[in-house]
């Protein structure tokens, strides 16, 4: 699965939790989940659980703490899928 496919799937996972629709319309690798999309920390945990299910991977606590932007999340997903 390439980066664009991962971002597309991630966008679908994130959409229900977005509080800032304007930020979501402009989603990119540089998008920050908390600052740009106004997703709260409880929902970030839900997103991580959804990502684990969607990509059939396990995300450890260290990786979880780094998953604050699209770019970081894609890198972690790719790393876990290639492990």
N, CA, C and O atoms as a GROMACS GRO file, in nm:
protein
  332
    1UNK      N    1   0.085  -0.118   0.000
    1UNK     CA    2   0.000   0.000   0.000
    1UNK      C    3   0.090   0.124   0.000
    1UNK      O    4   0.179   0.137   0.084
    2UNK      N    5   0.065   0.215  -0.095
    2UNK     CA    6   0.150   0.334  -0.103
    2UNK      C    7   0.097   0.447  -0.013
    2UNK      O    8  -0.011   0.436   0.045
    3UNK      N    9   0.175   0.554  -0.004
    3UNK     CA   10   0.144   0.664   0.087
    3UNK      C   11   0.007   0.726   0.056
    3UNK      O   12  -0.070   0.756   0.148
    4UNK      N   13  -0.023   0.743  -0.072
    4UNK     CA   14  -0.152   0.805  -0.109
    4UNK      C   15  -0.269   0.718  -0.065
    4UNK      O   16  -0.370   0.769  -0.016
    5UNK      N   17  -0.255   0.586  -0.081
    5UNK     CA   18  -0.362   0.494  -0.038
    5UNK      C   19  -0.379   0.499   0.114
    5UNK      O   20  -0.491   0.495   0.165
    6UNK      N   21  -0.268   0.506   0.186
    6UNK     CA   22  -0.274   0.515   0.332
    6UNK      C   23  -0.343   0.645   0.374
    6UNK      O   24  -0.429   0.643   0.461
    7UNK      N   25  -0.306   0.756   0.311
    7UNK     CA   26  -0.367   0.886   0.345
    7UNK      C   27  -0.516   0.883   0.315
    7UNK      O   28  -0.596   0.935   0.394
    8UNK      N   29  -0.555   0.824   0.204
    8UNK     CA   30  -0.697   0.816   0.168
    8UNK      C   31  -0.774   0.737   0.274
    8UNK      O   32  -0.881   0.779   0.317
    9UNK      N   33  -0.720   0.623   0.314
    9UNK     CA   34  -0.785   0.540   0.416
    9UNK      C   35  -0.787   0.612   0.551
    9UNK      O   36  -0.887   0.607   0.623
   10UNK      N   37  -0.678   0.678   0.584
   10UNK     CA   38  -0.668   0.753   0.710
   10UNK      C   39  -0.770   0.868   0.714
   10UNK      O   40  -0.830   0.894   0.817
   11UNK      N   41  -0.788   0.935   0.600
   11UNK     CA   42  -0.884   1.044   0.592
   11UNK      C   43  -1.025   0.995   0.624
   11UNK      O   44  -1.101   1.062   0.694
   12UNK      N   45  -1.060   0.878   0.572
   12UNK     CA   46  -1.191   0.818   0.600
   12UNK      C   47  -1.206   0.786   0.748
   12UNK      O   48  -1.313   0.806   0.806
   13UNK      N   49  -1.100   0.737   0.811
   13UNK     CA   50  -1.102   0.703   0.954
   13UNK      C   51  -1.119   0.830   1.039
   13UNK      O   52  -1.194   0.830   1.136
   14UNK      N   53  -1.049   0.936   1.002
   14UNK     CA   54  -1.045   1.059   1.081
   14UNK      C   55  -1.175   1.141   1.070
   14UNK      O   56  -1.215   1.207   1.165
   15UNK      N   57  -1.240   1.136   0.955
   15UNK     CA   58  -1.354   1.224   0.925
   15UNK      C   59  -1.460   1.232   1.036
   15UNK      O   60  -1.502   1.343   1.069
   16UNK      N   61  -1.506   1.121   1.095
   16UNK     CA   62  -1.613   1.132   1.196
   16UNK      C   63  -1.572   1.210   1.322
   16UNK      O   64  -1.658   1.255   1.397
   17UNK      N   65  -1.443   1.227   1.344
   17UNK     CA   66  -1.394   1.290   1.467
   17UNK      C   67  -1.358   1.438   1.450
   17UNK      O   68  -1.328   1.507   1.547
   18UNK      N   69  -1.360   1.486   1.326
   18UNK     CA   70  -1.317   1.622   1.294
   18UNK      C   71  -1.417   1.725   1.347
   18UNK      O   72  -1.537   1.712   1.325
   19UNK      N   73  -1.365   1.826   1.416
   19UNK     CA   74  -1.449   1.936   1.465
   19UNK      C   75  -1.435   2.061   1.376
   19UNK      O   76  -1.521   2.149   1.378
   20UNK      N   77  -1.328   2.068   1.297
   20UNK     CA   78  -1.302   2.182   1.211
   20UNK      C   79  -1.313   2.137   1.065
   20UNK      O   80  -1.216   2.090   1.006
   21UNK      N   81  -1.432   2.152   1.007
   21UNK     CA   82  -1.456   2.107   0.869
   21UNK      C   83  -1.366   2.180   0.769
   21UNK      O   84  -1.321   2.120   0.671
   22UNK      N   85  -1.339   2.307   0.794
   22UNK     CA   86  -1.253   2.385   0.703
   22UNK      C   87  -1.112   2.324   0.699
   22UNK      O   88  -1.052   2.312   0.593
   23UNK      N   89  -1.061   2.287   0.816
   23UNK     CA   90  -0.931   2.222   0.823
   23UNK      C   91  -0.930   2.089   0.753
   23UNK      O   92  -0.831   2.051   0.691
   24UNK      N   93  -1.042   2.017   0.762
   24UNK     CA   94  -1.052   1.885   0.698
   24UNK      C   95  -1.052   1.897   0.546
   24UNK      O   96  -0.996   1.812   0.477
   25UNK      N   97  -1.114   2.002   0.494
   25UNK     CA   98  -1.117   2.023   0.348
   25UNK      C   99  -0.976   2.041   0.293
   25UNK      O  100  -0.949   2.006   0.178
   26UNK      N  101  -0.888   2.095   0.376
   26UNK     CA  102  -0.750   2.123   0.333
   26UNK      C  103  -0.650   2.022   0.390
   26UNK      O  104  -0.533   2.054   0.406
   27UNK      N  105  -0.697   1.902   0.420
   27UNK     CA  106  -0.609   1.802   0.483
   27UNK      C  107  -0.491   1.770   0.392
   27UNK      O  108  -0.505   1.754   0.271
   28UNK      N  109  -0.373   1.761   0.454
   28UNK     CA  110  -0.250   1.727   0.382
   28UNK      C  111  -0.158   1.654   0.479
   28UNK      O  112  -0.195   1.628   0.594
   29UNK      N  113  -0.039   1.621   0.433
   29UNK     CA  114   0.057   1.554   0.522
   29UNK      C  115   0.093   1.640   0.642
   29UNK      O  116   0.126   1.588   0.749
   30UNK      N  117   0.085   1.771   0.624
   30UNK     CA  118   0.124   1.863   0.731
   30UNK      C  119   0.012   1.887   0.833
   30UNK      O  120   0.034   1.956   0.933
   31UNK      N  121  -0.105   1.832   0.809
   31UNK     CA  122  -0.220   1.855   0.898
   31UNK      C  123  -0.195   1.795   1.036
   31UNK      O  124  -0.156   1.679   1.049
   32UNK      N  125  -0.219   1.876   1.138
   32UNK     CA  126  -0.208   1.834   1.278
   32UNK      C  127  -0.349   1.801   1.328
   32UNK      O  128  -0.440   1.882   1.313
   33UNK      N  129  -0.366   1.684   1.386
   33UNK     CA  130  -0.499   1.639   1.427
   33UNK      C  131  -0.562   1.730   1.533
   33UNK      O  132  -0.682   1.760   1.527
   34UNK      N  133  -0.482   1.774   1.629
   34UNK     CA  134  -0.537   1.854   1.739
   34UNK      C  135  -0.552   2.000   1.698
   34UNK      O  136  -0.659   2.059   1.717
   35UNK      N  137  -0.447   2.060   1.643
   35UNK     CA  138  -0.450   2.204   1.610
   35UNK      C  139  -0.532   2.236   1.486
   35UNK      O  140  -0.606   2.334   1.484
   36UNK      N  141  -0.518   2.156   1.381
   36UNK     CA  142  -0.585   2.187   1.254
   36UNK      C  143  -0.726   2.131   1.245
   36UNK      O  144  -0.816   2.196   1.192
   37UNK      N  145  -0.746   2.010   1.297
   37UNK     CA  146  -0.877   1.946   1.285
   37UNK      C  147  -0.959   1.952   1.414
   37UNK      O  148  -1.076   1.914   1.416
   38UNK      N  149  -0.896   2.001   1.521
   38UNK     CA  150  -0.961   2.017   1.650
   38UNK      C  151  -1.019   1.884   1.704
   38UNK      O  152  -1.129   1.881   1.759
   39UNK      N  153  -0.944   1.778   1.686
   39UNK     CA  154  -0.982   1.646   1.739
   39UNK      C  155  -0.931   1.639   1.882
   39UNK      O  156  -0.815   1.670   1.909
   40UNK      N  157  -1.018   1.599   1.976
   40UNK     CA  158  -0.973   1.593   2.116
   40UNK      C  159  -0.896   1.464   2.143
   40UNK      O  160  -0.901   1.370   2.064
   41UNK      N  161  -0.825   1.462   2.254
   41UNK     CA  162  -0.735   1.350   2.284
   41UNK      C  163  -0.809   1.217   2.300
   41UNK      O  164  -0.755   1.113   2.264
   42UNK      N  165  -0.930   1.220   2.352
   42UNK     CA  166  -1.007   1.095   2.366
   42UNK      C  167  -1.038   1.038   2.228
   42UNK      O  168  -1.032   0.917   2.207
   43UNK      N  169  -1.071   1.125   2.133
   43UNK     CA  170  -1.100   1.078   1.998
   43UNK      C  171  -0.974   1.033   1.926
   43UNK      O  172  -0.981   0.948   1.836
   44UNK      N  173  -0.858   1.088   1.963
   44UNK     CA  174  -0.732   1.040   1.904
   44UNK      C  175  -0.712   0.892   1.936
   44UNK      O  176  -0.663   0.816   1.852
   45UNK      N  177  -0.749   0.853   2.056
   45UNK     CA  178  -0.737   0.711   2.094
   45UNK      C  179  -0.829   0.627   2.006
   45UNK      O  180  -0.791   0.520   1.961
   46UNK      N  181  -0.952   0.676   1.982
   46UNK     CA  182  -1.044   0.604   1.893
   46UNK      C  183  -0.987   0.591   1.753
   46UNK      O  184  -0.999   0.486   1.690
   47UNK      N  185  -0.925   0.698   1.705
   47UNK     CA  186  -0.864   0.695   1.571
   47UNK      C  187  -0.754   0.590   1.566
   47UNK      O  188  -0.743   0.515   1.469
   48UNK      N  189  -0.672   0.586   1.670
   48UNK     CA  190  -0.562   0.488   1.673
   48UNK      C  191  -0.617   0.346   1.673
   48UNK      O  192  -0.564   0.259   1.604
   49UNK      N  193  -0.722   0.321   1.749
   49UNK     CA  194  -0.784   0.188   1.749
   49UNK      C  195  -0.841   0.155   1.611
   49UNK      O  196  -0.828   0.041   1.564
   50UNK      N  197  -0.903   0.253   1.546
   50UNK     CA  198  -0.957   0.233   1.411
   50UNK      C  199  -0.844   0.205   1.311
   50UNK      O  200  -0.858   0.122   1.222
   51UNK      N  201  -0.732   0.276   1.327
   51UNK     CA  202  -0.616   0.255   1.239
   51UNK      C  203  -0.562   0.113   1.256
   51UNK      O  204  -0.530   0.047   1.158
   52UNK      N  205  -0.554   0.067   1.380
   52UNK     CA  206  -0.507  -0.070   1.405
   52UNK      C  207  -0.594  -0.171   1.332
   52UNK      O  208  -0.544  -0.263   1.269
   53UNK      N  209  -0.725  -0.153   1.342
   53UNK     CA  210  -0.818  -0.245   1.275
   53UNK      C  211  -0.809  -0.236   1.123
   53UNK      O  212  -0.802  -0.337   1.054
   54UNK      N  213  -0.809  -0.114   1.072
   54UNK     CA  214  -0.811  -0.092   0.927
   54UNK      C  215  -0.684  -0.143   0.858
   54UNK      O  216  -0.690  -0.194   0.746
   55UNK      N  217  -0.570  -0.128   0.925
   55UNK     CA  218  -0.444  -0.166   0.863
   55UNK      C  219  -0.388  -0.298   0.919
   55UNK      O  220  -0.281  -0.342   0.878
   56UNK      N  221  -0.462  -0.360   1.011
   56UNK     CA  222  -0.422  -0.487   1.072
   56UNK      C  223  -0.280  -0.479   1.131
   56UNK      O  224  -0.194  -0.562   1.102
   57UNK      N  225  -0.260  -0.376   1.215
   57UNK     CA  226  -0.131  -0.355   1.280
   57UNK      C  227  -0.154  -0.331   1.429
   57UNK      O  228  -0.266  -0.306   1.472
   58UNK      N  229  -0.045  -0.339   1.507
   58UNK     CA  230  -0.051  -0.305   1.650
   58UNK      C  231   0.034  -0.180   1.671
   58UNK      O  232   0.148  -0.174   1.626
   59UNK      N  233  -0.022  -0.083   1.740
   59UNK     CA  234   0.050   0.041   1.766
   59UNK      C  235   0.083   0.049   1.915
   59UNK      O  236  -0.006   0.053   2.000
   60UNK      N  237   0.212   0.052   1.945
   60UNK     CA  238   0.257   0.058   2.084
   60UNK      C  239   0.243   0.199   2.138
   60UNK      O  240   0.220   0.293   2.062
   61UNK      N  241   0.258   0.215   2.269
   61UNK     CA  242   0.238   0.345   2.334
   61UNK      C  243   0.334   0.452   2.283
   61UNK      O  244   0.295   0.567   2.266
   62UNK      N  245   0.460   0.415   2.258
   62UNK     CA  246   0.557   0.513   2.208
   62UNK      C  247   0.513   0.568   2.073
   62UNK      O  248   0.520   0.689   2.049
   63UNK      N  249   0.467   0.480   1.984
   63UNK     CA  250   0.421   0.522   1.852
   63UNK      C  251   0.294   0.605   1.865
   63UNK      O  252   0.275   0.705   1.795
   64UNK      N  253   0.206   0.562   1.955
   64UNK     CA  254   0.079   0.630   1.975
   64UNK      C  255   0.100   0.778   2.009
   64UNK      O  256   0.028   0.865   1.958
   65UNK      N  257   0.198   0.805   2.095
   65UNK     CA  258   0.226   0.942   2.139
   65UNK      C  259   0.275   1.031   2.025
   65UNK      O  260   0.265   1.153   2.033
   66UNK      N  261   0.328   0.970   1.920
   66UNK     CA  262   0.382   1.046   1.807
   66UNK      C  263   0.278   1.070   1.698
   66UNK      O  264   0.303   1.148   1.606
   67UNK      N  265   0.164   1.004   1.706
   67UNK     CA  266   0.064   1.011   1.599
   67UNK      C  267  -0.024   1.136   1.612
   67UNK      O  268  -0.145   1.126   1.636
   68UNK      N  269   0.036   1.252   1.595
   68UNK     CA  270  -0.035   1.378   1.611
   68UNK      C  271  -0.059   1.451   1.479
   68UNK      O  272  -0.134   1.548   1.474
   69UNK      N  273   0.005   1.404   1.373
   69UNK     CA  274  -0.014   1.466   1.242
   69UNK      C  275  -0.032   1.356   1.138
   69UNK      O  276  -0.003   1.239   1.162
   70UNK      N  277  -0.082   1.396   1.022
   70UNK     CA  278  -0.101   1.299   0.913
   70UNK      C  279   0.033   1.238   0.875
   70UNK      O  280   0.044   1.116   0.860
   71UNK      N  281   0.135   1.321   0.861
   71UNK     CA  282   0.268   1.274   0.818
   71UNK      C  283   0.325   1.170   0.916
   71UNK      O  284   0.372   1.065   0.875
   72UNK      N  285   0.320   1.201   1.047
   72UNK     CA  286   0.372   1.109   1.148
   72UNK      C  287   0.292   0.979   1.150
   72UNK      O  288   0.350   0.871   1.164
   73UNK      N  289   0.161   0.989   1.137
   73UNK     CA  290   0.076   0.871   1.140
   73UNK      C  291   0.103   0.781   1.020
   73UNK      O  292   0.112   0.659   1.034
   74UNK      N  293   0.117   0.841   0.902
   74UNK     CA  294   0.147   0.762   0.781
   74UNK      C  295   0.281   0.691   0.797
   74UNK      O  296   0.294   0.574   0.762
   75UNK      N  297   0.381   0.761   0.850
   75UNK     CA  298   0.514   0.700   0.869
   75UNK      C  299   0.506   0.581   0.964
   75UNK      O  300   0.569   0.479   0.940
   76UNK      N  301   0.429   0.594   1.072
   76UNK     CA  302   0.415   0.485   1.168
   76UNK      C  303   0.339   0.368   1.106
   76UNK      O  304   0.377   0.252   1.125
   77UNK      N  305   0.233   0.396   1.032
   77UNK     CA  306   0.158   0.290   0.964
   77UNK      C  307   0.248   0.214   0.868
   77UNK      O  308   0.249   0.091   0.867
   78UNK      N  309   0.325   0.288   0.786
   78UNK     CA  310   0.416   0.223   0.692
   78UNK      C  311   0.520   0.138   0.764
   78UNK      O  312   0.550   0.027   0.721
   79UNK      N  313   0.574   0.191   0.872
   79UNK     CA  314   0.675   0.119   0.950
   79UNK      C  315   0.617  -0.011   1.006
   79UNK      O  316   0.681  -0.116   0.998
   80UNK      N  317   0.497  -0.005   1.062
   80UNK     CA  318   0.434  -0.123   1.122
   80UNK      C  319   0.396  -0.225   1.015
   80UNK      O  320   0.408  -0.346   1.038
   81UNK      N  321   0.350  -0.177   0.899
   81UNK     CA  322   0.311  -0.269   0.793
   81UNK      C  323   0.433  -0.341   0.732
   81UNK      O  324   0.422  -0.452   0.681
   82UNK      N  325   0.547  -0.275   0.737
   82UNK     CA  326   0.669  -0.334   0.681
   82UNK      C  327   0.749  -0.416   0.782
   82UNK      O  328   0.851  -0.475   0.748
   83UNK      N  329   0.702  -0.418   0.906
   83UNK     CA  330   0.776  -0.488   1.013
   83UNK      C  331   0.765  -0.639   0.997
   83UNK      O  332   0.820  -0.714   1.078
   0.00000   0.00000   0.00000
